């Protein structure tokens, strides 16, 4: 269980890949890596606290199209070799390793690798490596399952990142990824405006700048108010129906996250996570479906986990 790339490659008899700094996009990616290194040095217990687990693992069930936690555990019990890319604090890597009978690997280019290592070092079947996913030090056709939850849109090219990991899935294996969905016009405008102002800030400055947005999300959430729209507003991407007021603003006007399962600092971190990273691409369902066609994938599902993202579970063809 070593987070060092040289030791890892030596252990598994692999050549050390080129570093991220050797690629043209290195400077841009380094800015995003700084954001997440800071985040996971601060929030080392995210997802490991009991009050987080019901929400987070319930969300994983939705993302993977599974009915409940027992089904999620059974899913991992059916795998022999799993890779999680972008593990954050390692809470999900730990859950996978506790339920998988085989080997589990976690890979991250940021200091999240170090946090994940500390949070999983007691698990004999879990290894952590710090490396760029575009140069992942594993042979092609290796894994029964790869999961990249909320990670690939933070690379210089989401489509290229999908393909890089897809190569590592064995024929007949599965690959899950979650990417940001392109939202309605007002939300896209607000996202771009806030991000352009927040990206240049230091991490500390950005956390402070997000506090007003977090407070807005909290106060709207605590209203617990709903409105009903009899007619949709297609030009803004707003459907008809009954809407929680906080969710209506969140999905269509401004990402002002709030969840009572988290404390204030963690809620503020979620908003920081949205607005500070240098790379944060958004994609349409049609665009992602096009990737599947280009890769020759026919067996895949878009699982309805939330309006803000696209959850894709695919099976790699055997021929």
N, C-alpha and C positions, 0 to 999 in steps of 0.2 A: 504494500500500500504506500507507494511513493508518488508525491506530486511532481517530482523532477523528471523532465522529459528524457534526459540522457540515461538516468537509472532505469526508467521504464523500458526504453528501447533495448537496453542491454539485457534486461530481465527476460524479455520476450523474443530476443534474437532479431530485432527489427532495426533497419537503418534509421538513423535520426533524420527526420524530414527537414526540409528547408524551413527556416523560421518565418513568422509573419513579416518580419522586417525586410525579408528578401523580395516581397511582392510589391508591385506598384501602389497598391491600395493601403500599404502599411501605415502611412501617416494618418490617413482618415480613420482606419480601424483603431489606431492607438488612442485616439480621442475617446472613442466609445468604450474601449477597455478601461480607461481611467475612471469613467463613470461607474462601471460595474465593480471594479476593484474597490472603490470607495464604498459603494453600497453594501457589498458583502463583508467588508471589514466591520461595518457598523451593525449590520443586522444578522449576526451569526446564528441567532436562535429562531429566525423566521421559519414558520412551518413546523418547528419542533415543539412548540408550546401547545398544550392540549386545546386551548380555545381556538387555535388556528385550524386544527386538523379536520373538523367536521366540514367547514367551508371548503378548504383546499382539496381534500380527497373526494368530496362530493362533486367538485368541479372536474376533477380528473375522470370520474365516472361518466359525466356528461361528454367530456371531450373524446373519450374512447368508445362511447356508445354503449356503456355498461349500466346495468340497472342499480347496482349497489356495491358497497365496500367488499362484500364476500366475493362478488364476481370479479372485482378488481384484483383481489388477492389470487383468485384462481387463474386469472389471466397471466400473472407473473409466474405462478407455479408451473405453467405450461412452457416456459422459456428456459433455455440452457445458457445462453450468452446474450447479455443485454448491455447496451450503451446508452447512457444519458448524456446529452450534450447541453452545456449551460446549466449545471445543477444548482447554481445559486448557493444556498446554505447547505445543500445536500440532504434536505429533509425527504425529498422524493427518492433520491438515490438510496437512502437508508431503507425506506419502505420497500423499494424494489428488492434490495439485497436480502431483507428479512423474509421475503416471500419466494424468491427465485432459488431453485435448487442448484443452479449452476453459478457461473461467474458474472459479476456486474462491474462495469467500468463507468467512470464519470470523466468527462473531458471538458475543460474550460481554459480559454486563453488568459482570462483575468485572474485576479487573486481569489476569485470564488473557488478555484481549485484548492487553495490552501484551507479555506473555511470548510469545504466539503470533506477534505482529508481529515481535519480535526474532528468532524462530526460523524465520521464513518470508520475511523481507524481501528475500532474494536471488532469490525466485521471481517472475518477471514476470507469471505468470497468477494470482497469489494476492493477495487483498485482505482486510484485517482491519478490522472495525468494532466499536467498543464501544457496545453498545446493549442494551436490554431486548428479549428475544425476543417479548414480547407487543406490542411496538411496532416490530417489525423493519422497517427502512427499505427495503423492497423491494415492488414491485407484486405483487399476487396473480398466481397462475399463472405463476411465473417460472422455477422450478428443475426440472431433470431429476431431481435427487436431493437430498434433505435428510437429514442424519444428526444425531440428537440422542441420543448414547450416555450414559446415566446422568445426564441433565440435568433432564428435565421434572418428576421427582418432587421436585426442589429448588425448585420455584416454589410460589406460594401455592395453585395449583389445577392439578393435573396434566392433568385432562381439558381445561380451557380452554387450556392450553399446547399440547396436541396439536392442537386445532382451529386455534389461531393459526398454527402452522407448516404445517398441512395446506393452508390457504388459499394458501400461497406455492408449493405444488407445482403444476406445469403438469398439465393433463389428460394421462393416460398416463404421467406421471412417477411416481417412487417415493419413499417416505418410510420411513426406518428410525428407530425409537426403542426404547430399552431402559429399563425402569422396574423398581423394586424390587417383588418379589413378596411378598405377605403370607405369612409363614412360620407354623410351628406355634405353639401357644399358649405354650409355655415360652419359645421364642425371642422371640416378640412381647413377652412380659412383661419379659424381660431387656433387650431393645432399649429399650423405653420407660423402664425404670428407670435404665439407664446414661445414656441420652440426657438425661433430665431432670436428672441430676446433672452431666453434662459440658457441656451447652449454655451454662450461665451462666458458665463458665470463660473466661478469656482463651485465645487460641490457644496461647500458650506453656504455660499451665497444663494445657490439655487434652492437648497432646502428651505432657507428663510423666505425666498420669493414665492415658494409653493404654499406657504402657510395660509395665505388669504384664499387660495383656491380650495385647500383642504377644509377650511372653516366653512366656505360656501357649501361644499358637499355635505358636511356634517349638519348644518342648519337646515338645508333642504330635506335631508334624509329624516331628520327628527320631526319635521312637519307631518310626515306619514300621510301626505295628501295625494289624492289622485284626481285626474280629470279624464273625461271621456270625449274622444273626437269621433264624430259620426262619419266624417269624411277624411281620407288620407291627404297628405301634402306630398305628392310624389317628387316634386322638384327639390324638396329638402330631404327626401328619404324617410318621411315620418308616416307610419301606417295609421290607419284608423284603429279605434279601440280604446280601452282604458289604460292609462299610463300613470305610473308613479311619477310625481313631479320631478323628484331628484333624478330618476332614471331618464325621463324625457329630456332634461337639460344635458345630462351626462352623455347620452348617446347622440344627441343632435346638435348641441351648441358648444359645450365646453366639458372636457374630461375633468370633472371635480369628484374624484373617487371618495367614497366613504363606506365603511363596513364596520358595524358594531362589534364584530368578532376581533377586531384589531384595536390596539391603542392608538392615540393620536399620532405618535411618531411613525408608526408603521403605515397608517393611512397616508401620512404626508410623504413617506418614502415611495408609495405606489404612484403618487402624482409626480414626484421627482423622476421616477423611473420612466415616465412617459415623456417628460419635457426636456430632460437634460442630455440624453444620449445623442451623439452626433449622427449616427445612422439609425433611422427609425422609419423604415419604408412601410407603406400601406398598399394592399393589393385587392383586386376584385375576385369574385368567385370564378368568373370566366377566365381571368388571367391564370389562376391556379389550375383550373381544369385544363387549360392549354399546356401547362407544364406536364400534367399527367399524360396527355396524348403524346407529347414530345419524348417522354421517357418510355413510352410503350406500356404504361400501366393502365389496365382496364378494371382491375378489382380495387376500388377505393370508395370511401364514403366521406362526405362532409357532415360531421356530426354537429348538431345544433346546440352549442354550449353557451354562447352569448352573441349579441349582435355586433360586438366590437371586434371579433376575431373570426378566423376561418380555421376550424379544426379538421385536419385531414388524417385519416388512417388508411394506409394502402398496403397491399400485399404485392411483393415483387414476383413477377412471373417466373415460372420454373424453366421455361424455354424461351 
